[in-house]
Amino acid sequence: MMDEIFITEDELDYLTNVPSTVCEKPVFYKSQMNFEEAVKACNGITLEEFSKLLDEAIIRLMPDP
């Protein structure tokens, strides 16, 4: 047996009148930094730097005989 649930008119209005959009339109902006500068700003490394570091690590771990 189900219990009856009572809601107010305000709750009914809130639940039935769903807005057509749930978020604002996206705002596009042009960054003042290029990709390289943005990576450096967040203490990251670029793919090229990562590749170079990886190559150096492989050479240290597996030197030529």
C-alpha positions in Angstrom: 0.0 0.0 0.0 1.4 3.4 -1.1 1.4 6.4 1.3 -0.2 9.5 0.0 2.1 12.4 -0.7 0.9 16.0 -0.5 2.7 18.9 -2.2 2.0 22.6 -2.2 1.0 24.6 -5.3 4.5 26.1 -5.3 6.1 22.7 -5.4 3.7 21.5 -8.1 4.5 24.6 -10.2 8.3 24.1 -9.7 8.0 20.4 -10.7 5.8 20.9 -13.8 7.0 24.2 -15.3 10.5 23.1 -16.4 12.4 25.8 -18.2 13.2 25.2 -21.9 16.9 25.7 -21.2 18.8 24.6 -18.2 21.9 26.6 -18.7 23.1 29.8 -20.2 24.6 30.0 -23.7 28.3 29.3 -23.7 30.5 32.4 -23.7 33.5 32.1 -26.0 36.5 34.1 -25.4 39.9 34.3 -27.0 42.8 33.6 -24.6 45.5 36.1 -24.4 48.1 33.3 -24.1 49.1 30.7 -26.7 49.1 27.1 -25.8 52.7 26.9 -24.8 52.3 29.9 -22.4 49.1 28.4 -20.9 50.9 25.1 -20.3 53.8 26.8 -18.6 51.4 28.9 -16.5 49.9 25.8 -14.9 53.4 24.2 -14.3 52.7 21.6 -17.1 54.9 20.3 -19.9 54.2 20.1 -23.6 54.1 16.9 -25.5 57.5 17.7 -27.0 59.0 18.1 -23.6 57.4 14.9 -22.3 58.7 13.0 -25.4 62.2 14.4 -24.8 62.2 13.5 -21.1 60.9 10.0 -21.9 63.6 9.4 -24.4 66.3 10.5 -21.9 64.8 8.2 -19.2 64.8 5.2 -21.6 68.5 5.9 -22.5 69.4 6.1 -18.8 67.6 2.9 -18.0 68.7 0.9 -21.1 72.1 2.2 -22.3 73.5 0.8 -25.5 75.9 -2.2 -24.9 
